[in-house]
């Protein structure tokens, strides 16, 4: 549990064996990572107080011997080792996001984002989660790819052929990610949003034995169980309701209607020769709630033979929000878009470090849910527990883990009303930094004075 807060150990585990070409760079990156972990939202000058160390950090990030991949490979390896050891379902949640540096006029080599009006970079992430309905755990990143686009355009709203080709190639990152991860285990499942609804990706999963649950985007031609050709979205809405289930979504109780059926996806007309591909068999799930205008149409290659199995796939897709929370950790908790480095290379190197640190921040969200009623004295270091209990007038003998986490979050701005639920990573981390200051003060007072 407390490994999350041990910044020295965390930095050693993720960067000690990184292939940076020189052991001095490894030492430097560990020192830098620890500084980033201690104050993830601050600027580099605030995180590194000594000028010589700050200059060393800038040299490291701008070095041609250091890049995004070399700074993350060890972490990817460690994450996959954890995934292979676990027996529960492991979700590999993929998504693409962008970083906006349009206001950073001095930053060089950035590419266009959005509708060509801004500049920045893009990154595609695969977040690895050990799934359990009540207490899922983030294992880390299985892979991440970051890049900048070509900037040359004919007009503001017109792409060159090269740029159009670039955007089409970006759709291949879903496959590239799973290829990089390697041969899947039976309990591994890819989870993706509507951007993941690509026919070549679905065919790739079939050929490489990857399980998947993705949200449908395209109103594809399908072949039903009765060998009738239909359009996916029209047909799925005609299916009768098979089950009703109340789920919690965004801290609200929602009653979902659910239907499912096995279908075959037809090969798209454009860009494919039908003689080369046969139809792909998938299971389609529709869950909807008319009053809240909520509807998900999900595709999976895992057979659904009961209501429980259909609900399981819905719960897996619900876990996809974790990668949105991860992006929030990276952009808000680590302030990656406010970093003032002058080159895209330096920003990509810093992104590599902060992307891993963001996984540590999001792990905090699950701490409150793990054994909440256990006695805190059996899990929390004595001095830390003593400081928290003294601050909030709690009994060290009877206080529970849940109470301690809530009090730590109180220090970070968590109010703790009945309707608030459990605290999030932001208030927990802010509160933890205040606890560290309290402990440091107590330790300094206990040091014997000279003379």
N, C-alpha and C positions, 0 to 999 in steps of 0.2 A: 504493500500500500504506500509506504513512505518513500519508495524509490522514485515516485513522481516528483517529490519535493527535493530529492538529493540531486542537485544540479551537477555536482562534480561527477557522480557515478553515471548519470544520464549522458553527459558529454563523452565520458570515456567509452561507454558501450557503443555509441553511435559513430565515433570518429577516430578511435584509437588505431584501427587498422586500415584507415582510408588510404587509397593508393594515390598519394600526392607527390611522389617523386623525391621526398626529403622528409626525414623524421622531424626536422624543425618545423615544417609546415603542419605536421600532425599536432605537435605541441601547441602551435599558434592557434589552430582551428579549435582545439579543445578549450583553450583559454577564451577564445571569442565566443564559442557556443555557451560556455558557462555564464559569461556576461550577458548574453542574449536571454538565457533562461531566467536569470535573476531579475531582469527588468525588461520583459519582452516588448512592452509598448513604447519604451523610450527610444530616443535617437542614439546613434552610435556614440557621439561625444558624451551623452549622459550615462551610457552603459559602460564605457571605458574611460576612466578618469585620467589615466596617465597618458601624456601626449605621445611618448615613444611607443606605448602599446597600441594607441589609436592609429598611428602611422603604420605600424606592423599589420594591423587589421586591414587597412586600406590596401596595402601592398599585396596581402594574401588574396583579397577578393578580386583584385585586378590582374593577378598573375595568370599568364597563359598556361601554366602547369596545373591550374585549378579551374574546374568547371562544374556545372550543375550536376552532371552524372557522377563524377569522381567524389563529390561531397555527399552523395546519397546512396551509393552502391552498398556500402556496409549496412546501412539502415534497412535497405530492401532485403538484403540477405538475412538479417536478424528477424525481420517481420515474417518472412516465409518459413523460417525455422519454427517460429512459434505456431504458425498456421498448420504446419505438418504434424505438430505434436498434439494438437487439440482434436477431441473427438466430436465436439458439437459442430453445428453448421457454421461454416466460415463464409461470410459475405464479402465479395470483392466489389465495392461500390465505385463506379466510374462516373466522372463528370468533367466537363471543360469549363474553364472560367477565364477571365481576362483581368489584367492589371492596367489601370489607367494612369499614365504619366503625362497627360496632355499639358498640365501646368508646369512641368519641369522643363523649361526651355533650354537648360544647359545639358540635359542628358542626351547622349548621342546614340546612334545606331538602333533606335527604337522603330517599330513598324506601326502600320495603321491598325486601328481597332474599330469596331462598330461599323458605321457607314462612311468610313474614311475621314471623319471629322476629328478623330482623336488619335493619339499615339500611345503605344504601350507594348505589352507582350501578352501572350496567351500561355496557359498551362493546362495539361490534362493529367488528372490525378486518379489513382486507384487506392481508395481507403479500405483497409482490411479490418473487419469487425467480426468478433466471435459472438454469434447471435444466441441470445436467450431472451425470452419474452420480457422478463422483468429487469434483468441485469446484464445487458450486452456489454462487451468490453472492446475498446479500440486497441488493436494490436500494432498499428502503425501504417506506413505507406508500403504497398507492394511494388509500386512503380509511379514515376512521375516524369512527364516530358514537358519541357518549356521551350518556347520559340518566339521569334519575331517574324512578322510578315514583310514582304517586299513593299516598299513605299511608293513606287512609281505608278501614277495613274494618269489616264488621259483627261478626265474631268473629275470633279469631286464625287459624282455619283456613278461613274463608269469604271469598271474594272478592266485591266488588261487581261489577255488570255493567261498569262503567267499567274496572275492573282486568282483568277477563277480556278485554275488548276491547283493552286495552293489550297484553296478552300475545300475542293473535292478530296484532295489527299489528306486533309485533316480528319476526314471521316474514317480513315484507316487507323487512327490512333487507338480505337477501341480494340481492333484485332492485334495491333502492335503490342499493346499492353499485355494481353493474355499470352501472346507469344513470348514476351520477355519473362513472364512469370513461370512459364513452363508447363509440364504435364500436370493436370489437375487431379486432386483426390476426389473421392466420391462425395465428400461432404462440403465441397467448394461450390459456390454459386455466384455467378456474375449478376449484379443488379445495375440496371441502367434506366435512364429517363427516356423521353421520346426521341432524343438525339441518337439513341442507341438502336432505334428501329431501322436497321439497314439490312437489306437482304443478304449481302455478302457476309456480314457479321453473323447472321443467323446460320448461314451455311458453314461458316468457319467453325462455329460452336459445335455443329453436328459432326464435322469431320475431325475435330480435336477433342471430342468427349467433354466439353465444358457444359455444365448446367447453367441455365440463365433464367432470370425473370426480368423482363423489360416492359416498359409502357409503350403501347402502340401509338404511332403517329400517323401512319399512312392508311388510307381507306383502300386496302389491297383487295385484289381479286383472290378469293379463296374457294376451296372445294369442301363442301359440307359432308357430313356422314352419309347423306343421301345422294352423294355424287352430283350435287347441284352447284353450279357456279353462282357465287354471290359476291357482294361487296361487304367487307368486314364490318364496318360500323353500322350499316343498315341491318345486316343479318343478326349481329350480336344483340341489338336492341329488341329484336323480335322474340328472343328466347324468354321463356317464363322464369320467374323467380324461383330459385331452388332452395335458398336459405336466407335467413335474416340474422344479422349479428350486430350487437352493440360494441363499438370500439371507442377507444379514447384517441382523439386527434386534436393536437394543439390545446390540450387540457380541457377538451369538451367531449361529452358523451354523444356519439352519433350512431344512429341505427341504420345500418347498411343493408341493402338488398343485394343478393349475390346470385349470379348464374355462371355456368361454365359449360364448355363442350370441346371435343377434339375436332380439329380441322386440318386442312392442308393448305399451305401458302403456295400460290402459283408464282412461277418465275416472272419478274417484271418484263415488260416489253422492251424498254429502252436499255441498250447496252448489253443485252444478254441474248445468246442463241439458245432457244428452248431445247434444242437437241443435246446441249451440254449439261443441262441441269434438270433434275426431276423435282416434283413438288416436295416441300418439307413439311413433315407432320409436327404440329404443335398443339398445345392446349391453350385455349383462350378463356380468360376470366373477365367478367364485367362486374364491378361493384359500384353502386350508385346510391345517391340520396337526393331525392328531387328537391326538397326544401332548401338545402344548402348549395344547390347547383354543383354537386360533387359527382364526378364520374371518372373511374379509372378503367381502362381496357388494357389488360396485361396479357403478355405472351410468355409461355414457358415451355421447355421441352421435358419437364418432369411430369409424369402422369398424375392426373387428379381423379381419384376414384371415390372421394368422400368429401363431405362438407369441411371436416377438419383439415384435409389436405389443401383445399381451396383457401381456407382461412390462413393457413400457414404461409402460402405464397403472398397473400395480401400483407401479412405482418412483415415478411421479408422486404417487400417493396416500401412499406412504411418506414423501414430503417434507412431508406435512401436520404431522408432529411438530414442524417448525420453529416453527409458530405457538404450540404449547404451550411450547416453549423460549423463545419471545418473551415470553409471559405470565410465565414464570419470571423473565426478565430485568427485566421491568417491576415485578413484585411483590417480588422478592428483591434483584435488583441495584440497583434504583432506590428500593426501599422506599416505593412509592406509597401503600400502606395504612397506613403509620406517619406520614404527614404530618399536621400539627396545624392546618391552616387551619380557620377557623370557619364557612365557608359552602360550599355545594355549588358555587357559581360559581367561587370561588377554587380548589377542588379540581379542577374540570373544566379550568380554565386550566392548572394545573400538570400535569394528566394529558396535555394537549396537548403540552407540552414534553418530559416524560419519556417519552412514547410514541415520539417520534422518537429520543431518546437511547438508548432500549432497542434500536433497530435497529442502532445503532452498536456496542453491546456484543455483539450476536449475530454481527455480521460478524467479530469476532475468532476465532470458532470455525473459520472457513474459511481463515484466514491460514496455519495450519500446513500445510494441504494444497496450497497453491499453490507450485509449483516447490520442493519441500522439499530437493532435493539441490543447488540453485544455491548458489554461493559467497555468503556473507553480505556480504562486502565490496563487492559490486556493487549491493546493495539497501539496506543499513542505514547511516544516518549514521555518520560516522567516530567521533565522540566516544561515541555510544551503544554502538557495537560495541567500542570500546576498554574502556569501563567493564565491559561484560559479560564480555569475555575476561579482563580482569584479575581480576574477581571469581571466575571459575570456572577460571582457568588454562587457557584455550583459545588456540589459534593464530589470529590474525586472518586469516592467509593461507588457511587450509584449512577453517575452521569453516563449516558449512552453515546455511541458513536454518532448517531443522528443528531443528538443535541449539540455535540462538539462541532460538527460540520456546520450546523445552522448558526452557531455563535461565531465561528470563523467568518462565515458569509456576512453576518451582521456587521463585522468590522469593515467589510468591503462594500456596504451599502444595501444589503438584503434586508427588507423590512420584516418578512416572516409572518404576514397575515395568513389567515386560514385559506384564503383563495389563491395564495401565491405558489403553493406547491413547494417542491424542493428548489434550492438555489442553483443557479447556473455557474458555468466556469468563470465568468467575468468577476462576479462578486466573491467567489471562492478564492480566486487567485489574488485579487486585491486585498482580501482579508488575510490571506496567508502571508503576504509581504509585510503587513502590519504585525503579525505574530512574530515573524523573523526579527523585526526591529525590537519588539518587546523582549524576546529571548536574548538577543545580542546585548541589550542593556543590562539584563539580569546577570549574564555571564561576565560582563565587564566589571560589575560591582563586586563579583565574587573573587576577582583576581587580587592576590595580596599586593599591597603597595610597597615599594622599595623604601628601605630605611625605617 
